[in-house]
């Protein structure tokens, strides 16, 4: 029996994607990223100085924090105050690793960029939306640093976007919502750059196993989705041509 998508999308179709920029006043870059009913507020702050292991190197750094609001899901969950869950730590490390792949830290200098991803509403794909929206917020922050004269040129080396894929009834599907994410027998998160070079792949069989052919299908779907996200990012960043190295 073939899986019927709850929203009627084709297997290879993304949910509607949008980036509402300058969503907050004080962050150097801020974007409300929406992927269907998943809404993530992505902000970027800039501070002088770097972690101790980089002091005196002339290189900058990027780190990320991820949180989910208590009411982001159907049932309220407790705030993570002191001790972060393993899931939260894993996701914010993924966001940081992914976005660091787009920065030349020699050009950034000894500054730290902090990307905050706060999930306002969750319908699966929160980490991939945080990465894709976080890149747009990062580009906005760098644009502001150049306008202020803090940076002479952009340290951006390219784009980063991420998407989820999975197997439902043995077939590949792109950009899973919550109902699909729960039902999927195989679930992947894929991060790529503008050349479709792979930054990271997180994937597992929730039950049973999957074949090499199915893996290839999932990666093909990922490429198609990320190509669309890269276009959406460029369209959202008004001065993208000036930010490319």
C-alpha positions as CSV (number, residue, x, y, z in Angstrom):
1,X,0.0,0.0,0.0
2,X,1.4,3.4,-1.0
3,X,1.7,6.1,1.6
4,X,-0.7,9.0,1.0
5,X,0.7,12.3,2.3
6,X,-1.6,14.1,4.7
7,X,-1.3,17.4,2.9
8,X,-1.5,15.9,-0.6
9,X,2.1,16.7,-1.6
10,X,4.0,14.7,-4.2
11,X,6.8,12.5,-2.7
12,X,9.5,14.9,-4.0
13,X,7.7,18.2,-2.9
14,X,8.8,20.5,-0.1
15,X,6.4,22.1,2.2
16,X,5.9,25.9,1.7
17,X,9.1,27.7,2.7
18,X,9.6,31.3,3.7
19,X,12.1,33.6,5.5
20,X,10.7,36.7,7.3
21,X,13.8,38.8,7.8
22,X,14.6,41.5,10.5
23,X,12.1,39.7,12.7
24,X,13.7,41.1,15.9
25,X,15.3,44.5,16.5
26,X,18.6,43.9,18.3
27,X,20.2,40.8,16.8
28,X,22.7,41.5,14.0
29,X,20.6,39.0,11.9
30,X,17.2,37.6,12.5
31,X,14.9,35.5,10.4
32,X,11.6,33.7,11.1
33,X,12.0,30.6,9.0
34,X,8.9,28.6,8.1
35,X,8.8,25.2,6.6
36,X,5.1,24.2,6.5
37,X,3.9,24.3,10.1
38,X,7.4,24.3,11.6
39,X,8.4,27.8,12.5
40,X,11.9,28.6,13.9
41,X,13.2,32.0,14.9
42,X,16.9,32.2,13.9
43,X,19.0,35.0,15.3
44,X,22.7,35.8,15.0
45,X,24.7,37.8,17.6
46,X,28.2,39.1,17.2
47,X,30.7,39.4,20.1
48,X,34.4,40.3,20.3
49,X,36.7,37.5,21.4
50,X,36.9,33.8,20.7
51,X,37.1,30.6,22.8
52,X,40.4,30.1,24.6
53,X,41.7,27.6,22.1
54,X,41.6,30.2,19.4
55,X,42.9,33.2,21.3
56,X,45.8,34.9,19.5
57,X,45.2,32.9,16.3
58,X,43.4,35.7,14.4
59,X,40.6,33.3,13.6
60,X,36.9,33.7,14.5
61,X,34.4,31.2,15.6
62,X,30.7,30.2,15.3
63,X,28.6,28.4,17.8
64,X,24.9,27.6,18.0
65,X,22.2,27.2,20.7
66,X,18.9,25.4,20.1
67,X,15.8,25.5,22.2
68,X,12.1,24.5,21.8
69,X,9.4,26.6,23.4
70,X,7.2,24.7,25.9
71,X,4.1,25.2,23.7
72,X,5.9,24.4,20.4
73,X,4.3,21.0,20.3
74,X,0.8,19.7,21.0
75,X,1.6,18.8,24.5
76,X,3.6,21.3,26.6
77,X,7.0,20.1,27.6
78,X,9.2,21.5,30.4
79,X,11.8,24.2,29.7
80,X,15.4,23.0,29.7
81,X,17.0,25.3,32.3
82,X,20.3,24.0,33.5
83,X,20.7,20.5,32.2
84,X,20.1,20.2,28.4
85,X,18.7,17.0,27.0
86,X,20.9,14.8,24.8
87,X,18.7,15.7,21.8
88,X,19.1,19.4,22.3
89,X,22.9,19.1,22.7
90,X,23.1,17.0,19.5
91,X,21.0,19.4,17.5
92,X,22.8,22.6,18.5
93,X,26.2,20.9,17.7
94,X,24.8,19.9,14.3
95,X,23.7,23.5,13.6
96,X,27.1,24.8,14.6
97,X,29.0,22.3,12.5
98,X,26.9,22.9,9.5
99,X,27.1,26.7,9.5
100,X,30.8,26.7,10.3
101,X,31.3,25.1,6.9
102,X,30.2,28.3,5.2
103,X,32.7,30.7,7.0
104,X,36.3,31.7,6.4
105,X,37.3,32.4,10.0
106,X,40.6,34.1,9.0
107,X,38.5,36.9,7.4
108,X,36.1,37.0,10.3
109,X,38.9,37.8,12.7
110,X,38.7,37.1,16.5
111,X,35.0,37.5,16.7
112,X,32.3,34.9,17.7
113,X,29.0,34.5,15.9
114,X,26.3,32.9,18.0
115,X,23.4,31.4,16.1
116,X,20.3,31.0,18.3
117,X,17.5,28.7,16.9
118,X,14.3,28.9,18.9
119,X,11.5,26.6,17.8
120,X,8.2,28.5,18.0
121,X,6.1,25.7,16.5
122,X,7.2,22.2,15.6
123,X,5.8,19.9,12.9
124,X,9.1,17.9,12.3
125,X,12.2,19.2,10.6
126,X,13.1,21.7,13.3
127,X,16.8,21.1,13.0
128,X,16.9,21.3,9.2
129,X,14.8,24.4,9.3
130,X,17.1,25.9,11.9
131,X,20.1,25.3,9.7
132,X,18.5,26.6,6.5
133,X,17.0,29.7,8.2
134,X,20.1,30.1,10.3
135,X,22.2,30.6,7.1
136,X,19.9,33.4,6.0
137,X,20.2,35.1,9.4
138,X,24.0,34.6,9.2
139,X,24.1,36.3,5.8
140,X,22.1,39.2,7.2
141,X,24.5,39.6,10.1
142,X,27.6,39.6,7.9
143,X,25.9,42.1,5.6
144,X,25.4,44.4,8.6
145,X,29.0,44.0,9.8
146,X,30.2,45.0,6.3
147,X,27.9,48.0,6.2
148,X,29.2,49.1,9.7
149,X,32.8,48.8,8.5
150,X,33.5,46.1,11.0
151,X,34.4,43.7,8.2
152,X,36.1,44.8,5.0
153,X,34.8,41.8,3.0
154,X,32.5,38.8,3.5
155,X,33.8,35.7,5.1
156,X,31.0,33.6,3.6
157,X,32.4,30.9,1.4
158,X,29.1,29.6,0.1
159,X,25.6,28.4,1.2
160,X,24.4,25.8,3.6
161,X,20.9,24.2,3.6
162,X,19.4,21.1,5.1
163,X,16.4,18.8,4.6
164,X,14.8,15.7,5.9
165,X,14.0,12.6,3.9
166,X,12.6,9.2,4.8
167,X,11.1,5.9,3.7
168,X,7.4,5.4,4.0
169,X,5.9,2.1,2.8
170,X,9.3,1.4,1.3
171,X,9.3,4.6,-0.9
172,X,11.3,7.8,-0.5
173,X,9.6,11.0,0.7
174,X,11.1,14.5,1.0
175,X,10.6,17.0,3.9
176,X,8.6,14.9,6.4
177,X,6.0,16.4,8.6
178,X,5.3,15.1,12.1
179,X,2.8,12.4,11.1
180,X,5.2,11.1,8.4
181,X,8.3,11.4,10.7
182,X,6.6,9.2,13.3
183,X,5.5,6.6,10.7
184,X,8.8,6.5,8.7
185,X,10.8,3.3,8.8
186,X,13.9,5.2,7.8
187,X,14.6,8.8,8.7
188,X,17.5,11.0,7.4
189,X,18.7,14.6,7.9
190,X,21.0,15.8,5.2
191,X,23.1,19.0,5.1
192,X,24.7,20.2,1.9
193,X,26.5,23.2,0.4
194,X,25.8,25.2,-2.8
195,X,27.7,22.6,-4.8
196,X,25.6,19.8,-3.3
197,X,28.7,18.7,-1.4
198,X,27.7,16.8,1.7
199,X,28.3,18.4,5.1
200,X,26.6,15.9,7.2
201,X,24.2,13.0,6.9
202,X,22.3,11.7,10.0
203,X,20.2,8.6,9.2
204,X,18.9,5.4,10.7
205,X,16.5,2.6,10.2
206,X,13.8,3.0,12.9
207,X,12.8,-0.6,12.1
208,X,14.4,-3.3,10.0
209,X,16.9,-2.1,7.4
210,X,17.2,-0.4,4.1
211,X,19.1,-1.1,0.9
212,X,21.8,0.7,-0.9
213,X,19.4,1.5,-3.7
214,X,17.0,3.1,-1.2
215,X,19.9,5.1,0.3
216,X,20.7,6.4,-3.2
217,X,17.0,7.3,-3.7
218,X,17.0,9.2,-0.4
219,X,20.1,11.2,-1.3
220,X,18.7,12.0,-4.8
221,X,15.5,13.4,-3.1
222,X,17.7,15.3,-0.7
223,X,19.6,17.0,-3.5
224,X,16.4,18.0,-5.2
225,X,15.0,19.5,-2.0
226,X,18.2,21.3,-1.1
227,X,18.5,22.8,-4.6
228,X,15.1,24.4,-4.1
229,X,16.1,25.7,-0.6
230,X,19.3,27.2,-2.0
231,X,17.3,29.1,-4.5
232,X,14.9,30.3,-1.8
233,X,17.8,31.5,0.3
234,X,19.4,33.5,-2.5
235,X,16.0,35.1,-3.3
236,X,15.6,36.1,0.4
237,X,19.1,37.7,0.7
238,X,18.8,41.0,-1.2
239,X,22.6,41.6,-1.4
240,X,23.7,38.0,-1.9
241,X,25.9,38.9,-4.9
242,X,27.9,41.2,-2.7
243,X,28.4,38.6,0.0
244,X,29.9,35.9,-2.1
245,X,33.7,35.5,-1.8
